[in-house]
């Protein structure tokens, strides 16, 4: 009997590693297809579907195949044991079965309709990423590259407008989306689709904050290829970069806002605590990222002087630069701050100070390294978005909620761009043209950040509904608005330089 148990254990372990290899192989093939598609699009100047939209499409097809073609392995699944005395889900469970104590760890909540369905399919379970992978591995290279590749002269020339759109605009967008969605939630409660206690106003604000994260990577890539006006590119790029950081911190601050008695009532103490938390985390993350960048700049300056000769070894210099940049993210997370914000400002500061102190070889290597990591991480995320539509096992599709979200993001984007542009033009020497405002309104796509924020917490039915809706919003905006960018530029007669 003991020999049999060991044999089963080894067999399960081998099966686990086999599934991991299959998972990586699937993503490898998806990335190969995406790269070949990018080459084809660039070769034929095809702009109706961008590479990110293609990556999502391939992921969608692969997710469909995995869900409905792969078979469940011959393992015990779908067994539910009732624990009536437990009032909440423990993180670790110890079970005594015939004097053998087994330890089980919490993984995720399972919908009742999935217990005896696809829940036993190990491939679907393996293809459901741990959300920490997105925030700790895939997002930092994307955010750092955004800051490191910043065009400093144009960015700082439009800094006031960019900060206005990023901070005030994101707050407006969050509130507008939250209010509109609260109206739709009330309607859903009225017609019996939701219970009164299932969805609170704070949940609507949480959804508003994560859907306020714009990601116009498709539009910006087309802008770059067509050499569209630099000011328009800078405004949109700068807003999206800082907007991501603001949305991440805002989402965290709203998640800790908890009125003591009625969740739908306004609690001044909880509100000011959340505002203070937002300001503290943002300022602390900014200081952490900038500090690491300054240290890196000083070290790189010493490399060029008589103190050290590390610049003679570009591989070591590049490695040190990369590890110190990564340390900014890890230190912020370890300190209870936001690593994404820290790594963004670390990239911005390093582009301004550290880059010029690097040797010629290290300049080229760091630029290519972070560009490659950004490309790979971005396409992995968009491939996974396509996969998630079929591999995620707790989707909640509510047509009324989805329609409300679609309407809310358009109204919120308009409430952000047009009023703020009017106010900014009162003080700008070089006005923001109406055509630029229309293009910025059109370019409010949702992407990696909104998806990552939504998938980070899917333990309750409202959060599962938010995740499903956010995923569909990403599909719609990337395919429809990303694909229509060239036609919109032509219609608005925005010049290329």
C-alpha positions, 0 to 999 in steps of 0.5 A: 500500500505504501509503495502504491501511494509513492507511485501515485505521488510520483505519477501526479508530480510527473503529470504536473510538470507535463502540464506545465510544459504543455502550457508554456508550449501553447504560449510559445506557439501563440507568440510565434504566430503573433510575430509572424502576423506582425511581420505580415502586417508590416510587410503589407501595411495592414492597419485594420487589425493591430498586432495586439488584436491579432494576439487576442484573436489567436488566444481566443481560438486556442482557448476555444480549442482547450475548453471544448476539445481537450479531455479531462484526465482520469482524476477525482474531481467535483467532490464537494464536502460540506463544512457547515461550521465554517463561516469563512474560507480558511487559507489553509485546511488540515484534514484528518483522513484515517489518521493521515493528516493532509494539508490543503491550501485555498486556491479560488472560489468555484461556481456551483455550476462548474463543480461537475463540469470543466472543473476537472480539466487540468489543462483549464486549471493550468491555463488560469494564471495566478494574478501575481504573475501579471503584477510581478513579472509581466507588467513591470517591464511594460511600465518601465519601458514606457517611462524609459522610452519617454521623449523628454523634451516633448513630455516636459513641454506638455507636462501640465496638460498630461498631469491634468488628464492623468490625475484629474481626468482619471478621477472624473472617469472613475466617478462617472463610470461608478455613478452610471454603473450604480444606476444600472445595478439599481435597475438590475436589483429592481428587475430581480437580476441582483440582490440588494446586498450583492453589489454596493456603490463601492463596488461600482467605484472599484469598477470605475477605477479599474476601467479608467486605466486606458491602454492605447498601445494599438493607437500609439503604434500606428501613430509611430508608424505614420509619424503623426503630430508629436504633440498629439502622440505625447499627450496621449502617450503621457496620459496613458502612462501616468493614468495607469499608475493613478488607476492602480493606486486609486483601485487599491485606495477604493478597495480599502474604503469601507464604511462601518455601517452602510456600504452604500452610505458616505463615510467621511472618515473612511473617505479621507482615510482612502484619500490619504492612503492614495496620496501616501502610496503615490508619493512613497512609490514616486520617492522609492522609484526616483531614489533608485534611479538617482543611485543608479545614475551615481553608480553609472557616473562613477563607472565613467570616472577613475573610481571604477572601470565597470563601463569596460564590461558592458554585460556587467553594467547592463546587468547591474542597471537591470537589477537596480531597476527591478529592485525599485519595484521589489522594494516598493512592494516590500514596503507596502507601496505600489511597485508599478508606480515606483518602476514607472518613475524609476524609468522616467528618471533613469531616462533623464539622468542614468542613460547619458552616463552609460557606455555606448554599448550599454546604452544600446543593450539596455534600450534593446533589452527593455524594448524586447521585454516590453514586446514579449510581456505585452503580447503574452498578456494579450494572448492570455486575454483571448485564452481567458474568455474560455479558460476562466471558469467563473465568468458571469455574463450579464447583458445589462451590466455589459451594456451599461459598462460600454455606455459608461466608458464613452460618457466618462471619456467624453467627460474627461477629455472635452471639459479638461481640454477647454480648461487647459486651452485657457492657459496654453499658448499652443492650443489643443485643436478640436481634432486632437480632442476627438482623436484622444476621445477615440483613443481611450482603449482598455487593455493590460492594466484594466485586465490585470486589475480585474483578474487580481480579485475574482473571489465574489460574484460582483468581482467575477462579473466585473472581470468578465465585463472588463475583458469584453470591453478590452476586446471591443475597444482594441478590435473596433477602435484600434482597428479604426485608428487609420480611418479616424486620422484620415477623417479628422485630417490629422497631418503626419510629419 
